Amino acid sequence: METRFELRSAQLPGSSNEDRIYMSANAVVVLDGATSHRPSEGPTGGQYAECLGAALIDILTAEPHTTALDAVLEEAIRRTVATLRLPAMAKVSPSCTVAIARHRYDDDVVDLLLLGDSTVVIGRSDGTEQVVTDDRMSQLDLPKSHEYRSRLRQGYGYDDTHRAILGALQQSEQLHRNEPGGYWIAATDPLAARHAVTFACDGRTLQWVILATDGAVDGLASVGLGWRQVATAAGDPELLNLLRQAAEWESGVDPHGRLRPRSKRHDDKTVAVVRF
């Protein structure tokens, strides 16, 4: 595949292995399938991410420059819902976050899209960095979120009660999913794509763009690794080593989530670095 940018990426699965990376001739897609914390039938978050990723790449390949990214995502969600035979507008269903970077060569413009709690980091030629997040889920500030974090800080660890709290939290979150005043995610409502964070950058001002799932973002921060270190890693093995450092910190320093309360001891970690 001929491209006009350089992609370096690494993935370190946790317990769920539901992150995905996809690439077309001029675009990179990073997806983070949601782990179900309650017994459920049907596709997993990872399977949803696979189907959505394939649909996104099909559309981005057919229309590499002309269609707005939120419209691309809307159509990809529609195809995914049909392919997986998911009930339209269902609250209990698989879902995933979406991060896309697309380079429109003709105009030398980089389009970016973010939906859900992944992160996009922009590194400019003048040495400045811009971190872009979608924090609408965390802004829900639900009681069960406080409860599980408080228990972890007290040293209870990842016990059965912790898992039960996560199940209840997920149920509460789904009531706010793809609703005004709530948060927006790729699931069973294609129109959620219209609420994605989208923006464009002059490609002449960019050195690199990083797309990262929340497991990678939180893990790298825990070991004090900055985004420039990630962006300048010499290759895929070096990127993977950075993610391993984060996982080793989780295992060796904070195995019970007291220092950095988190839903899982090890979340999937995925990072993609696009260099221009």
N, C-alpha and C positions, 0 to 999 in steps of 0.2 A: 504494500500500500504506500503510494507516494504521498508524503506530507510536507508541509512547509514550516513545521515546528518540530521540536524535539520533545518526546515524552519519556519521562522516567517515572516508574511507579513501583509500589511495593504493597503487599497485603500480608497481614498476619492474623489469621482467624483466631477468634476466641472460642467460646463454647458453641456458638451458633453458626458461624461461617455464612453470613447472609449479606456481606458486602460484595459489590460487583463493580468492575471497570469495563467500559466499552470505548471503542475508538473508531472514528471514520476518517476520511482523508483530511478533514479540517476541523474535527471536533473531538472532544473527550467528555465522557459521561461517567460520573461516579455515583453509585447508588448504595443505600444502606437499608436493607430490608429489616422491618421491625420484628423483634423477637416476641413471640406470644408467651405471656406469663400465665395464661389460663389454658386448660385443655380445649383443643379446637380441632375441627375437621377441615379438610380442604387445603388449598395451597399455603405454603409457608411464606414468610416475608422474603426469604431468599428466592423462592420460585417466582413470586410476583416480580421481584427485581430483575430476574433473568428475562421474563417475558417483556417487561417494560423496556429494559435495555435493548433488546432485539428490535422492538418496535421503534424506539428512538433512533437507532442507527439506520434502520431502513428509511425513515423519513428524512433524516439528515443527509443521507447519501443521495436520495432522490432530489432533495431541495437544499443543496448545501449553502446557499446564500440568501434566498429570497424570503423565506417564511420566518416570522418572529418566533423566538424560542418558546414563549408561552403557548403559542398556537401549535408548535411542534409537540410540546408536552401534552397539551389537551388531546390531540389526536392519538398520541401514543397511549395515554390512559384509556381512551375509548376502545382502542384495539385490544388492550390488555384485559379489560373487563369482559369483552366479548370472547376472547380466546380462552380465558380461564373460567368463563361462565359464572362470573360473580354477580350476585344480586345488585342491581343498580342502586346507588345511594345507601347501601348497607353500612351500618355503623360497626358491626363485628365482621371484619374482613382483613386480609393481609394488606400491608401498606409499606411504603418506603420513602426515604428522603431522596432528593434529586439535586445534583450539582452538574452544570454543563458549562463548558467553555468552547466557543466556536470562533474560528478566525476567518473573517470574510476578506479574502486576499485582495479582491478588486478595490476595496476601499481601505484596506489595512485597518480594519476595525475588529476588535475582539468583543463578542457578545457573551455575557455571563448570565446564568440563571441559578437561583437557589430556592429550594422549597424544602422546609424541614430543617432539622438541627445539624446538618453538615456545615462546613465552613469553606469560604473562598478567600484566599489571600492574594493580593495584587502587589507585585514588586516592580517598582518603576525605575526608569533609568537614572533618575536623580537620587536614588538611594532610599526613597521613602517607601513605606509599606502601608497597605490598607487592608484591614481585616473586616470581612463582611459576613454577618451571621443572620439567621432567621430565628429569633428567640421567642416566638409567639407561644410555643408550647410551655416553656419555662415560666412565662408570664402568667400562666393560669394559676400558679401558686396554690396547688391543691393540697389539702391537709395530709393525704397519704404520702405525698412526696416529702413533706417535713418529717413525718413519722418514721419512714424507713431510714432516712439520713440520721435522725436522732438516735435510733437504735444502733446503727453502725458506729457512730461516735462513742456510744457507751460500751461497745465491745461485744455486742451480741452476735455479730458476724452474719454469714449467709445461711441462716437456719430456716426451718420450715415456716416460722412466723414471717420472716423476711419475704419469702416467696409468696405467701398468702397476701401480704400487704401490696406487693408488686401487682398481683392479679387484680386486687381491688382498685389500685391506682390506674391500671390500664383501662379498666371498665369505666372509671370516672373520666379519663382522658377521651375515650371514644365518644362520650356524650357531647364533647366540645369540638370534635373533629370535623373539619370542613363546615364550620358554622361561623357566622359573623360574631366577632368578639372572642372567638376561640382560636384555633390554629388550623393551618392548611397543610395537606400532605397528599401525596399520590396514593390513591386508594380506589374507591368505586365511583367517585364523582369527577368526571373530566373537567368540569368548570373550576375545580380547585386550582388548576394550572394558571388561571387568570389572576390568582392572588400570589403568584410567585414573586420573589425579589428579582428584578431584572435590571440590567444596566449595560452600558457599552463603554469601551475604552479605546482611545487612539493607540493602535498597535505600535506606532513609532515611539511611544513613551514607555513601553513595557519591556521589562527584562524577563519576567516569569509570572506565572499564575499557578497557585497551588489549590487543588481540590482535596478536601480531607473529610473523612467521617468523624463523628464525635469521639469514637474510641481512640482514634489517632490524635485528635486535638487535645483531649484531656490527658492522654498518656504522655505525649511529648512535653506538655507543660509541666507534668509532675517531675520530670528529670531535667528541667531547665533548658530544653533544646529550643532555640529560636527558629523562626521561619526561614531566615537567611541560611542557617545551617542546613535546613531541609532542602532549600532551593539549590544550594551549591553542592549537594552530595554528588560524588563523582559518578555514580551509576546506581542501577537497581539494587545490587548487593549492599551498597553503603546505605541506601534508604531503608532496606530491610533491617539492617543492623540497628538503625535508630529506633525502629519500632520494637525490636527485641529488647533494647535498653529499657523502653517503657514497660514492656511486659515483665521484665526481670524486677523492676522496681515494684510493680504490683504484687509479684510473688514473694519477693524477699523483704521488702520494707513495709508494705501495707497490705498484707494478704486478707485482712478482715475488714478493710474499708474504713478504718478509723480516721486516717489522715485525709483521705479523699473519698468521702462517701459516694458510692456509685452503685447502680443496680446490680451489676455483675462484677465478680472479681476480675475477669478478663473480657472486655468487649472486643469485637472485631476491629481491626485497625487497618485502614486503607488510606494511602496518600498518592496523589498523582501530581507530578510537577511538569508543567508545560513551559518550555523555554522558547523564546522567540529570537 
